[in-house]
Amino acid sequence: MHLLVTEFNGGESRIPAGLSASMMFFVRGKAKIVTENGDLLESDRFFLRGPYMTPVHAVYDSETICISFCFIPGMLQAALGLSVADLVGQQVPVQDVVDPLRVEQLLQQIGQDCTIQEMVQLFQEFLLDILDHRPKQSLANSFLAAHKKMFIPLLDLSLYFGIGQRQLERRVRELFGLNLRDVRRVTRFGLTLPRIIDQSASWGDLTRIAQESGYYDQAHMHREFTELAGISPAQLLQKIASNDPGYWLYRLNQSDFKNLFIAVD
């Protein structure tokens, strides 16, 4: 997916659950994760994070610069040879999963006097070195291409892919790190988010959005958003409208949001 460069002068982020593994590099400054009991856990400077089913609350030092990107869902194994199932809800230092000497080289190259453009170029060169970016055919590609069929009954889905139901469920867990039910939940949530954050959306649109997005009703969407984003759709609209700084991510325009986080149309 596309790279995201963010500059924080302190502040916080409320990050929703996601199906994508991601990589995050703090060029300057650092972040702390706020736990459920309010403790602050300092994040690694450069880490790989797997898919996660709960929202993340992060706070940042002043003058923090971060470069990050999401892997296309299901592609971590092809890109890095790692089992995404081992990374669900976890983050690991990048030097633990790729050549530590190449990581150290990047850290030495990116100095305090680098411009943003230079930082991005060095980071992209690093990714070209460590990732296997050759095109590959896999069930993950087919699954994403047929994402509109993702919500049909399991039997019909297995017939569509030409494999047995148990084999399909096993392959989904291997590629995405989650069972089929959770893949469907997070996918539906992710495809609904752009409709919610559309600046023209209002509280009165939520029933229509819930129906068009495949939720049973607005109450179903409310429960899913509360679990996956930590906030209901109505409350999210209020946060966006009030320019709450912790919800800056949801104020990105739809094109940027999709390029960064949504792998399908």
N, C-alpha and C positions, 0 to 999 in steps of 0.2 A: 504494500500500500504506500501512500505518499508519506514523506517525512513531515514531521511537525516540529518547528522550533518555537519554543516558548521562553519568554523572559518574565521572571517574577520578582517584584520588589516586595518580598514577603507575601502574605496572602495564603490562599488555600484553594484546593480543587476537590470537587465531589465527582468521582469517576464511577460510572455505572458498570455493572457486570458486562463481560464480553466473551465472545467465542474465540477471539483471536489471541494467539500468543503475541507478545510485544517485547521490544527492546528499548531501554531508556538509558540515556547517558547524560549525567549532570556535568556539563563542561565547567561550570562555575557554580558555587553554592551547593546546597543539598536539600533534601526533603526528609520529612518525618511522617510516618504513618500513624494516624490516630486510631488506637484500638477501641474495642467496644467499651472498655472500662475507663477510657480517657487517657491511658498511657501513651507516650510518644516513643515510637521505635524508629531509630535512624535508618534510612534506606542506604543500600549500597550505592556507590557512585555510578556504577555501570552494571546493569543487570538485565537478565532475561526473565520475563514473567509469563507464566502459562495462562490459559483461559481461567476465568474466575466467575463464580456464581453469586458473589456478594459485592456490593459497592465498596469503593475505597475512598477514605477521607485522608487527604494529604495536606500538610502545611509546609511552607517553603521559607528558607532564609532570604534575606534581602539580596538583591543583585544575583539572583540565580538564573542560569541559562541552561536549558535542557533540550536535547534532541531526541526524538522518539519516533517509532513507527510500529505499525501492526503488521504481522504476517497475515497473508490471506488465510482464512480458516482452513485447517486441514493440511497446510503446506509446511509446517515446521519440520516434519520428519524428512521431507524431500530436500529442504533447504539446509538443514544442519545435521540430519541423521539422528535426531533425538526423539525419544518417545514422549509425545505431548501428554500422555496419560500420567507420566511421572511428575509433571509440572503443574497440574491443575491446582489453582489456589496458592501456588508457590512462586517465589522468585529466587534466582540463583545468580551469583556474580558471573559476568560474561567470561572472565578468565578461567572459570571452572569448566566451561563447555566448549571453548575454542582455544586456538593457540595463544597461550599467555604472553609469548614474546610479541605477537602481532598486536595484542591489546596494549602492552607496555609501549610499543612504538607509537600507537595512536595517542596515548596519554602524553607522551613527550612531544609529539608534533603539535598538538593543540595547546598553545600557550595563551597567556593573558592578553597578548597583543593581537591575536587572531581576530579578523572580522567574522561576522556571521556567515558570509559567503565562503570564506576559507574554511570555517568549521564544517559547514555542510559538505564541501568538496572532499575534505579529509575523511569525513564519516562515510560518504558514499564509496570512496576508494577502499576503505576498510571493509565495507559490506561486500563489495565485489570480490575481495580477497577471501573472505571467510564463508560466504554462502554459495551453495551450488544452485546457480540460477538458470541452469539448462531447462528448457521446456520438458515437461514429463506428463504422461497420461496416467491418471489415477482415479480412484473412485471419488476422491475429494473434488477433483475437477468436475466430474460428472454430476456429483451431488449439488455443487454450487450452480452449475449450468441448469439443473432441473429443480432449482430451489422452490419453484411454485408448486411442485409435486410433493414437496417435503412433508406436507401435512395430510396427505391421503393415508388411508389405512395401511398398516404395516404389510399385510398380505399383498395389496396392490403395489406398494412401493417395492417390495422384493421381486415381484413379477416384472416390474418396469426395468429393474437393474439386472434381472436374469440370475439372481442368486437366492439362496434360501433365507428365510427370515432370521434364523439364528446367526448365519454367516453375515448378513447385512448388519445386524446389531453389533456383532463383534468388530466388524470393519469400521463402523461408525465410531465406536469407542477408541479403536486404535488410532484413527485419523484425527478425531476432534477432542479426545480425552474425556468425553462425556457420553452418557447413554443417549439413545435416540430421543427420549422424552425431553431431556434437558437441552439437547441441540435444538429441538423444535421450539422450546420455550424461549431460549436466548435469541434464536433467529427471528421469531415473531416480534419479540421485544425490540431488537435492533432495527427491523424494518418499519416498526411503528414510530420510533423516535423521530425520524425526519418529519413525520406528519404532526407530531406534537410540538416540535420546536419551530415549525413554520410560523413566522411572525404574524400571519393572518389567522392562525388558529385561536379559538377562544373556548371558554368553558363549555359553551353550548354545542361545540363541535365534537365533544368527547364521545358521546354515544355513537355518532356516525363513524368516528375514527375507530372505535372499538369493534364495530360490526365489520367495517371494511378490512380491518387487520386480522380478522379471524378469531377474536375473542368471543366467548359465549355472550357476554354483555359487558356493560361498563364496570360493574363490580368485579368481574374477572380481571379486566385490564388494571383496575385499581390495585388488586392484590398482587398481580405480577410486577407492576412498577414499584410498589412498596418494597417488595423483596429484592428486585434486581437493581433498582436505582436508589433505594432508600427513601423514596418520596413518591407520593401519588401523582398522577398526571395533572390534576387540578392544582396541587401545590407547586408542581414544576412550572406550570404556566405562570403562577404568581411570582416565583423566583426569577424567571426570565423577564417578566414585565417590570420587576423592581430593580433589575440590573444587579442582583445579588452577586458579589464578586466570586463566591465559591462555585457558582454555576456558569462560569464564563464559557465552558466547553459547549454548553447548549445554545450559546448565542452565536456560534459560527454560522455562516450562511450555509444553506442546504448543499450547495455544490462542494464546498470545502469539507463539510461534515461527511458526506458520502465518500469523497476521495480518501479521507483519512481512516474511516471506520467501517464503511459498508462495501462489501466485496461484490455485490450483485445489484442489478437495476431493479 
